Amino acid sequence: MRKYENGLQVIFAKDESKPLASVNILINVGAQNENAQESGFSHFIEHLIFKAGKKYPGLTFVKNIESGGGYTNAQTSKDITMYYVDIGKNLAGLVLKMFADMLIEPNFVESEVDMERLVVIEEIQSYLDEPEDILYEAFVKTIYKNSAGKNSILGTKENIKNAKVADILSFYKKHYIAKNIVIAVAGNFDEKEIYKIIDETFAKLPKVKQQPLPNIYQKNHKTPMQVLEANTENSFIINGFLGPDIKSDEMFAAETAMQVLGGGRSSRLVQKLKRQDKIVYDINCWLNHQRGTTFFANFAITKKENLKKVNAEICAQIEKIIASGITPQECERSKTALLSQWAFQHQNISSAIQEDAYWLLMDRKNYSKNYMQNIKKVKAADIKNFFKKYYQSQFLTTVCLTSKEAK
C-alpha cells in the first residue's frame, strides 16, 4: 500500500498466474453525501464520466477496452462510486491512463449530459416498476428515517431532469479529490509502469480537505407496519432492525447470526417457514453494509394471507435464539458456510481487490485480511448476545407489498 501526500491511496495485489489484470478506481462518494438538491448526482456522474475523457472520449475508451478483450463497468452505492476494467496484463497501464483522462478534469459536454440524462431517467423508471425495488426503497427510507442512509442512489426523475452541468461539476469538484480516491490494481501487471502513471496523474492532484459527512448514524425509532400496493402476483415482506456501526467488531457476530437465521437451506427461517410450514416461496436475510449504522433484514416472498404469520414467525425465531441460544454445532456449521462463501468470492482477483479498497475507504484496512480469523472467533454465545442487544420488537421496521387486487 502507498499513500501520497495529497491523500491518494494505492493498493496492489500481484498474481502472475494468469495474463490478466484488474484496474479499479474507488471514490469515497455516494448517495449518503448528497443533499436534497444533489439527490442522484453520484450515480449521474458515474454515467457521465465514461463520456468525459478529452484524449480518450467515450467511444475511444470502449474500443480500446474491447479490442484488448477487456470488460468495463461501474457502480454507485450509498457510500462509494467504483469504476473498473478487467483486461489483459499488457494493457493495465493504458487503462489507468484512460481513467486519469476521464476522472481528472472531466469534460462534461452539455449535449452528452442531456443524452445520458434520458438514460438515467429511464433507469429510475424501470427501478420504480419492480415490486421488490419499491419495497426495498420504502424499507430503507423508514429504517433510516433520520439519517443519510435513507438517500436514494438513483435520485428522482425530477432532480435528474433539472440538473444543470454547473451543479454536476460543482458536486464533482467537492468529492472527486485525491483524499477520496483509492486506486486498486490486481493480477498480472507492471508495477513500475503503474506507479509511473500514477505519479504523473493522480499524484499531482491538489491536497484538498474532505467535505464533512452528513449524519450517517440512526437511532432506534418506532414505526407502524406499512402495506404497499403494486402490480404483482405475489406478496413480499421485509422486516429488520438497526445493527452495529460498520467499524464495530460486532459485524462478525452479525454476519454469523445472519447465516444462522436465514443464510442458507439449513438456516432456521428456511427450515421452519419454507420446508416445514410451507408458507413462503423464498426467504433469506442479510446484513446491510454501508458507512455508519448498518441494518439486519429479513426478506420473504409469500401469499397475501400469510404476511402477518410470516412476520410473526420471523420474530419468534429471533426471540427463540435470545431465550435459548444456539448450539455450538449450529454456530460452527454457519461459520463454515460463511468461510466457504468468502473463499469462493475471493478467488476472483477483481472481487478481492475491490473489497480491500472498499474497506480501506471505510477506515478498516485490515478487515478483509482478518475476516476469516475473526469469523472463526465467533462463539454460539455471541449470536445470542447480538440478537439480544440489537433486536427489540418495538423498534422493528416492517414493510409489506401486495397486489392491488389482493388488498
KACOR-V91982 format. One record per residue. N is the residue number from 1. RES is the residue in three letters. D_CENTER is the distance of its C-alpha to the mean C-alpha in Angstrom with 1 decimal. Layout:
BEGIN
n={N,N}
res={RES,RES}
d_center={D_CENTER,D_CENTER}
END
This chain:
BEGIN
n={1,2,3,4,5,6,7,8,9,10,11,12,13,14,15,16,17,18,19,20,21,22,23,24,25,26,27,28,29,30,31,32,33,34,35,36,37,38,39,40,41,42,43,44,45,46,47,48,49,50,51,52,53,54,55,56,57,58,59,60,61,62,63,64,65,66,67,68,69,70,71,72,73,74,75,76,77,78,79,80,81,82,83,84,85,86,87,88,89,90,91,92,93,94,95,96,97,98,99,100,101,102,103,104,105,106,107,108,109,110,111,112,113,114,115,116,117,118,119,120,121,122,123,124,125,126,127,128,129,130,131,132,133,134,135,136,137,138,139,140,141,142,143,144,145,146,147,148,149,150,151,152,153,154,155,156,157,158,159,160,161,162,163,164,165,166,167,168,169,170,171,172,173,174,175,176,177,178,179,180,181,182,183,184,185,186,187,188,189,190,191,192,193,194,195,196,197,198,199,200,201,202,203,204,205,206,207,208,209,210,211,212,213,214,215,216,217,218,219,220,221,222,223,224,225,226,227,228,229,230,231,232,233,234,235,236,237,238,239,240,241,242,243,244,245,246,247,248,249,250,251,252,253,254,255,256,257,258,259,260,261,262,263,264,265,266,267,268,269,270,271,272,273,274,275,276,277,278,279,280,281,282,283,284,285,286,287,288,289,290,291,292,293,294,295,296,297,298,299,300,301,302,303,304,305,306,307,308,309,310,311,312,313,314,315,316,317,318,319,320,321,322,323,324,325,326,327,328,329,330,331,332,333,334,335,336,337,338,339,340,341,342,343,344,345,346,347,348,349,350,351,352,353,354,355,356,357,358,359,360,361,362,363,364,365,366,367,368,369,370,371,372,373,374,375,376,377,378,379,380,381,382,383,384,385,386,387,388,389,390,391,392,393,394,395,396,397,398,399,400,401,402,403,404,405,406,407}
res={MET,ARG,LYS,TYR,GLU,ASN,GLY,LEU,GLN,VAL,ILE,PHE,ALA,LYS,ASP,GLU,SER,LYS,PRO,LEU,ALA,SER,VAL,ASN,ILE,LEU,ILE,ASN,VAL,GLY,ALA,GLN,ASN,GLU,ASN,ALA,GLN,GLU,SER,GLY,PHE,SER,HIS,PHE,ILE,GLU,HIS,LEU,ILE,PHE,LYS,ALA,GLY,LYS,LYS,TYR,PRO,GLY,LEU,THR,PHE,VAL,LYS,ASN,ILE,GLU,SER,GLY,GLY,GLY,TYR,THR,ASN,ALA,GLN,THR,SER,LYS,ASP,ILE,THR,MET,TYR,TYR,VAL,ASP,ILE,GLY,LYS,ASN,LEU,ALA,GLY,LEU,VAL,LEU,LYS,MET,PHE,ALA,ASP,MET,LEU,ILE,GLU,PRO,ASN,PHE,VAL,GLU,SER,GLU,VAL,ASP,MET,GLU,ARG,LEU,VAL,VAL,ILE,GLU,GLU,ILE,GLN,SER,TYR,LEU,ASP,GLU,PRO,GLU,ASP,ILE,LEU,TYR,GLU,ALA,PHE,VAL,LYS,THR,ILE,TYR,LYS,ASN,SER,ALA,GLY,LYS,ASN,SER,ILE,LEU,GLY,THR,LYS,GLU,ASN,ILE,LYS,ASN,ALA,LYS,VAL,ALA,ASP,ILE,LEU,SER,PHE,TYR,LYS,LYS,HIS,TYR,ILE,ALA,LYS,ASN,ILE,VAL,ILE,ALA,VAL,ALA,GLY,ASN,PHE,ASP,GLU,LYS,GLU,ILE,TYR,LYS,ILE,ILE,ASP,GLU,THR,PHE,ALA,LYS,LEU,PRO,LYS,VAL,LYS,GLN,GLN,PRO,LEU,PRO,ASN,ILE,TYR,GLN,LYS,ASN,HIS,LYS,THR,PRO,MET,GLN,VAL,LEU,GLU,ALA,ASN,THR,GLU,ASN,SER,PHE,ILE,ILE,ASN,GLY,PHE,LEU,GLY,PRO,ASP,ILE,LYS,SER,ASP,GLU,MET,PHE,ALA,ALA,GLU,THR,ALA,MET,GLN,VAL,LEU,GLY,GLY,GLY,ARG,SER,SER,ARG,LEU,VAL,GLN,LYS,LEU,LYS,ARG,GLN,ASP,LYS,ILE,VAL,TYR,ASP,ILE,ASN,CYS,TRP,LEU,ASN,HIS,GLN,ARG,GLY,THR,THR,PHE,PHE,ALA,ASN,PHE,ALA,ILE,THR,LYS,LYS,GLU,ASN,LEU,LYS,LYS,VAL,ASN,ALA,GLU,ILE,CYS,ALA,GLN,ILE,GLU,LYS,ILE,ILE,ALA,SER,GLY,ILE,THR,PRO,GLN,GLU,CYS,GLU,ARG,SER,LYS,THR,ALA,LEU,LEU,SER,GLN,TRP,ALA,PHE,GLN,HIS,GLN,ASN,ILE,SER,SER,ALA,ILE,GLN,GLU,ASP,ALA,TYR,TRP,LEU,LEU,MET,ASP,ARG,LYS,ASN,TYR,SER,LYS,ASN,TYR,MET,GLN,ASN,ILE,LYS,LYS,VAL,LYS,ALA,ALA,ASP,ILE,LYS,ASN,PHE,PHE,LYS,LYS,TYR,TYR,GLN,SER,GLN,PHE,LEU,THR,THR,VAL,CYS,LEU,THR,SER,LYS,GLU,ALA,LYS}
d_center={23.2,24.8,24.4,26.4,28.4,26.4,23.2,21.7,20.3,20.8,20.1,21.7,21.8,25.1,25.9,29.0,29.4,28.2,28.8,25.2,22.9,19.3,18.8,15.5,15.1,12.2,13.0,12.3,11.9,9.8,10.8,11.8,14.4,16.1,19.3,20.7,22.4,19.5,17.1,15.3,16.6,13.6,12.8,16.6,17.1,14.7,17.2,20.2,19.8,20.8,24.0,24.7,26.3,30.0,31.3,28.8,28.1,25.8,28.2,29.3,25.9,25.2,28.7,28.4,25.2,26.7,30.1,28.8,27.1,23.6,20.4,18.1,14.9,12.2,8.9,7.7,4.9,6.6,7.5,7.8,9.5,10.3,13.6,15.1,18.3,19.8,23.6,26.9,27.8,30.4,28.1,25.4,27.4,27.8,24.1,23.6,26.6,25.1,21.8,24.0,26.0,23.2,21.2,24.3,26.4,25.0,27.5,26.3,29.2,29.7,30.6,27.4,25.4,27.3,26.7,22.9,23.0,24.4,21.7,18.9,21.1,21.6,17.9,17.7,20.8,19.6,16.5,18.9,21.2,19.0,19.9,16.8,14.7,17.5,17.4,13.7,14.1,17.3,16.0,13.3,16.1,18.4,16.8,15.6,19.0,19.9,16.9,14.6,11.8,13.6,13.2,12.5,10.3,13.3,15.9,19.3,21.8,24.4,22.4,21.6,25.2,26.7,24.6,27.1,26.8,27.9,25.2,22.5,24.2,24.5,20.8,20.3,23.0,21.6,18.3,18.8,20.9,21.6,20.3,16.8,16.8,16.2,18.0,17.3,19.9,20.5,23.3,26.8,27.4,30.0,28.8,31.7,31.0,27.3,28.4,31.2,28.9,26.6,29.7,31.0,27.9,24.9,27.1,29.4,26.9,28.4,27.4,25.9,24.7,21.1,20.8,20.8,17.7,18.0,18.2,14.9,16.9,17.9,21.2,22.2,24.0,25.9,25.1,27.0,25.7,24.8,26.0,24.9,26.6,25.7,27.4,26.4,28.5,26.5,25.3,21.9,20.9,18.0,19.2,17.6,18.0,16.6,15.9,16.4,15.2,12.4,15.3,17.6,19.0,19.0,15.4,17.4,19.7,16.9,15.3,18.9,19.7,17.0,18.7,22.1,21.6,19.7,18.1,20.8,24.2,26.0,23.9,25.8,24.4,24.8,28.3,29.4,28.1,27.9,30.6,33.0,32.9,31.5,30.1,26.6,25.7,22.4,20.6,17.7,15.5,12.2,10.9,8.0,6.5,6.6,9.8,12.9,13.6,11.5,12.7,14.2,14.7,17.1,17.3,20.6,22.6,26.2,29.3,30.0,32.8,30.6,27.8,29.5,30.5,27.1,25.8,28.8,28.4,24.8,26.1,29.2,27.4,25.5,28.8,30.5,28.4,29.1,32.8,33.3,30.5,29.6,31.7,31.2,31.2,28.3,26.3,27.2,26.4,22.9,22.3,23.8,21.4,18.3,20.0,20.9,17.4,16.3,19.3,18.9,15.3,16.7,19.7,17.8,18.3,15.4,12.8,14.6,14.9,11.4,10.4,13.5,12.8,9.4,11.5,14.3,12.7,12.1,15.8,15.6,17.0,18.5,15.8,15.5,19.3,20.2,17.8,20.4,23.1,21.4,20.7,24.3,25.5,24.2,27.2,28.0,28.9,25.5,24.0,26.8,26.3,22.5,23.3,26.4,24.7,21.7,22.9,25.5,26.6,27.7,24.2,22.5,20.5,21.5,21.0,22.9,23.3,26.5,28.8,31.1,34.1,33.0,32.7}
END
